[in-house]
Amino acid sequence: MGIYSSQVFTKPFGFTQGIEGPACDRQGNLYAVNYERNHTVGLITPEGHGSVFIELPNGSIGNGIRFNLQGDMFIADYVNHIIYRVDMPTRKLSIHAHEPKMNQPNDIAISDRGVIFASDPNWGESTGNMWRIDATGEVTLLESNMGTTNGIEVSPDGKKLYVNETVQRNIWSYDLNDSSDVSNKQLLHHFPDYGLDGMRCDSMGNLYVTRYGKGTIAKISPEGELLLEITLHAKNCTNLTFGGNDGRTCYVTMADEGNVEWFQTDIPGRCWTMWRLGDSLQQIR
């Protein structure tokens, strides 16, 4: 498979059209929400074999998924306004945070320190908020009355937070300090057409952004330059993550086909390099 050449990875409609939140564990397994039916998280092996990993309780439906350095999974449940924590060996679910004031926790990002950042769109009003969930589960509103906040990511050095707005087609950049506060909001990039959804950084700080409806992934430099667009087979790309043996396999969730596509990149993803940092910390301890 050539670099930036997308291929179909999983069979069509193995997931519902609510497929979202891809994330890989240390072993290279891929997870995404709504496998076979809503209210589930699916597990796809590196060979492409799928199964239900967990069922979410009480009508919960997941969206964003992230892992911390210790290997715990976090799931944003937009129905009940919960961030779930999953102990992976036991598959035990617990409530990490609950904030009724949210419209919904949608996409989430996580820092090396285990601080979660959540986008919070109000689709009916085309507005949104942005929240921080500390490692203890404490929830703090970082900004309100934004556009329709959606994709969200932390830079590899932990000094920038990026969030996009689907309807307004903006990507915003913030400075992040050691207390995980944001400041110095700057417009990183504006697109003239098509919506935006999930996004991830590679280990050099480039942003990979899903362009929902266009069927492409935009690669944006840390300075905001559009470097290239990667064409996918389907159109409604919802999110992406990095995995594979060297972190250069990009998995993309596709709502219109209910499946996952994949392509190779030239630089490993930040989420994959976080595992390497976690492994080093474990060895030190």
Residue pairs with C-beta under 8 A, 6 or more apart in sequence:
1 7
1 262
1 263
1 264
2 264
3 263
3 264
3 265
3 266
4 228
4 230
4 263
4 264
4 265
5 263
5 264
6 230
6 231
6 232
6 233
6 252
6 261
6 262
6 263
7 233
7 261
7 262
7 263
8 233
8 257
8 259
8 261
9 44
9 48
9 251
9 259
9 260
9 261
9 262
10 44
10 48
10 50
10 259
10 260
11 259
12 257
12 258
12 259
13 257
13 258
13 259
14 35
14 36
14 42
14 50
14 258
14 259
15 32
15 33
15 34
15 35
15 36
15 42
15 253
15 258
15 259
15 260
16 34
16 36
16 37
16 38
16 258
17 255
17 256
17 258
18 33
18 34
18 38
18 61
18 255
19 32
19 33
19 34
19 35
19 238
19 253
19 254
19 255
19 258
19 259
19 260
20 32
20 33
20 34
20 62
20 63
20 64
20 198
20 238
20 239
20 253
20 255
21 31
21 32
21 33
21 62
21 63
21 64
21 65
21 75
21 76
21 107
21 198
21 239
21 253
22 30
22 31
22 32
22 65
22 239
22 240
22 241
22 251
22 252
22 253
22 260
23 30
23 31
23 32
23 65
23 66
23 67
23 73
23 241
23 271
24 30
24 31
24 67
24 241
24 242
24 243
24 251
24 271
24 272
25 31
25 67
25 71
25 73
25 88
26 71
26 275
26 278
26 279
28 46
28 243
28 244
28 245
29 43
29 44
29 45
29 46
30 43
30 44
30 45
30 46
30 241
30 243
30 251
30 260
31 41
31 42
31 43
31 44
31 53
31 65
31 73
32 41
32 42
32 44
32 65
32 253
32 260
33 40
33 41
33 42
33 61
33 62
33 63
33 65
33 75
34 40
34 42
34 61
34 62
35 41
35 42
35 43
35 50
35 51
35 52
35 53
36 42
36 52
38 61
39 55
39 56
39 59
39 60
39 61
40 52
40 53
40 54
40 55
40 56
41 52
41 53
41 54
41 56
41 62
41 65
41 75
42 50
42 51
42 52
42 53
43 50
43 51
43 52
43 53
44 50
44 260
46 243
46 244
53 91
54 86
54 91
54 93
56 62
56 75
56 77
56 84
56 93
57 93
58 80
59 79
59 80
60 77
60 79
60 80
60 82
60 84
61 77
61 78
61 79
62 75
62 76
62 77
62 78
62 84
63 75
63 76
63 77
63 78
63 104
63 105
63 106
63 107
64 75
64 76
64 105
64 106
64 107
64 108
64 118
64 198
64 239
65 73
65 74
65 75
65 76
65 108
66 73
66 74
66 108
66 109
66 110
66 116
66 271
67 73
67 74
67 110
67 271
67 274
67 275
68 74
68 110
68 114
69 112
69 114
69 274
69 275
69 277
69 278
69 281
70 114
70 278
71 88
71 278
72 85
72 86
72 87
72 88
73 85
73 86
73 88
74 83
74 84
74 85
74 86
74 96
74 108
74 110
74 116
75 83
75 84
75 86
76 82
76 83
76 104
76 105
76 106
76 107
76 108
76 118
77 83
77 84
77 105
78 104
78 105
78 106
79 104
80 98
81 98
81 99
81 100
81 102
81 104
81 105
82 95
82 96
82 97
82 98
82 105
83 95
83 96
83 97
83 98
83 105
83 108
83 116
83 118
83 133
83 137
84 93
84 94
84 95
84 96
85 93
85 94
85 95
85 96
86 92
86 93
87 94
96 116
96 133
96 137
97 116
97 133
97 137
97 138
97 139
99 105
99 131
99 139
101 141
102 118
102 120
102 129
102 131
103 120
103 121
103 122
103 128
103 129
104 120
104 121
105 118
105 119
105 120
105 131
106 118
106 119
106 120
106 121
106 149
106 150
107 118
107 119
107 150
107 151
107 152
107 197
107 198
107 239
108 116
108 117
108 118
108 119
108 152
109 116
109 117
109 152
109 153
109 154
109 161
110 116
110 117
110 154
111 117
111 154
111 158
111 176
111 180
112 158
112 274
112 277
113 135
113 158
113 180
114 135
115 132
115 133
115 134
115 135
115 180
116 132
116 133
117 130
117 131
117 132
117 133
117 142
117 152
117 154
117 161
117 163
118 130
118 131
118 132
118 133
118 152
119 128
119 130
119 149
119 150
119 151
119 152
119 163
120 128
120 129
120 130
120 131
120 149
121 127
121 128
121 148
121 149
121 150
121 166
122 128
122 148
123 148
126 147
126 148
126 167
126 168
127 145
127 146
127 147
127 148
128 146
128 147
128 148
128 149
128 150
128 165
129 141
129 142
129 143
129 144
129 145
129 146
129 149
130 141
130 142
130 143
130 146
130 149
130 152
130 163
130 182
131 139
131 140
131 141
131 142
132 139
132 140
132 142
132 180
133 139
133 140
134 140
134 180
142 181
142 182
143 182
143 185
146 163
146 165
146 172
147 165
147 166
147 167
147 168
147 170
148 165
148 166
148 167
148 168
149 163
149 164
149 165
150 163
150 164
150 165
150 166
150 196
150 197
150 198
151 162
151 163
151 164
151 171
151 196
151 197
151 198
151 199
151 209
151 210
151 239
152 161
152 162
152 163
152 164
152 199
153 161
153 162
153 163
153 199
153 200
153 201
153 207
153 270
154 160
154 161
154 162
154 176
154 201
154 270
155 161
155 162
155 176
155 201
155 205
155 222
155 270
156 201
156 202
156 203
156 204
156 205
156 270
156 273
157 205
158 176
159 175
159 176
160 173
160 174
160 175
160 176
160 205
160 222
161 173
161 174
161 175
161 176
161 182
162 171
162 172
162 173
162 174
162 188
162 199
162 201
162 207
163 171
163 172
163 174
164 170
164 171
164 172
164 196
164 199
164 209
165 171
165 172
165 196
166 195
166 196
166 197
166 212
167 195
169 190
169 191
169 192
169 193
169 194
169 195
169 196
170 187
170 189
170 190
171 187
171 188
171 189
171 190
171 196
171 199
171 207
171 209
171 220
171 224
172 185
172 186
172 187
172 188
173 185
173 186
173 187
173 188
173 224
174 182
174 183
174 184
174 185
174 186
175 182
175 183
175 184
176 182
177 183
187 224
188 207
188 220
188 224
189 220
189 224
189 226
191 211
191 218
193 214
194 211
194 212
194 213
194 214
195 211
195 212
195 213
196 209
196 210
196 211
196 212
197 210
197 211
197 212
197 237
197 238
197 239
198 210
198 238
198 239
198 240
198 253
199 207
199 208
199 209
199 210
199 239
199 240
200 207
200 208
200 240
200 241
200 242
200 250
200 269
200 270
200 271
201 207
201 208
201 269
201 270
202 208
202 242
202 265
202 267
202 268
202 269
202 270
203 247
203 267
203 268
203 269
203 270
203 272
203 273
204 222
204 267
205 221
205 222
206 219
206 220
206 221
206 222
206 227
206 267
207 218
207 219
207 220
207 222
208 217
208 218
208 219
208 220
208 240
208 250
208 265
209 217
209 218
209 219
209 220
210 217
210 237
210 238
210 239
210 240
210 252
211 217
211 218
211 229
211 237
212 235
212 236
212 237
212 238
212 255
213 235
213 236
214 235
215 231
215 232
215 233
215 234
215 235
215 236
215 237
216 229
216 230
216 231
216 232
216 237
217 229
217 230
217 232
217 237
217 240
217 250
217 252
218 226
218 228
218 229
219 226
219 227
219 228
219 229
219 230
220 226
220 227
221 227
230 263
232 252
232 254
232 261
233 254
233 257
233 261
234 254
234 256
234 257
234 259
234 261
235 256
236 254
236 255
236 256
237 252
237 253
237 254
237 255
237 261
238 253
238 254
238 255
239 252
239 253
240 250
240 251
240 252
240 253
241 250
241 251
241 269
241 271
242 248
242 249
242 250
242 251
242 265
242 268
242 269
242 270
242 271
242 272
243 249
243 251
243 269
243 272
244 264
244 272
246 268
247 268
247 269
247 272
247 273
248 264
248 265
248 266
248 267
248 268
248 269
249 262
249 263
249 264
249 265
250 262
250 263
250 264
250 265
250 269
251 260
251 261
251 262
252 260
252 261
252 262
252 263
253 260
254 260
254 261
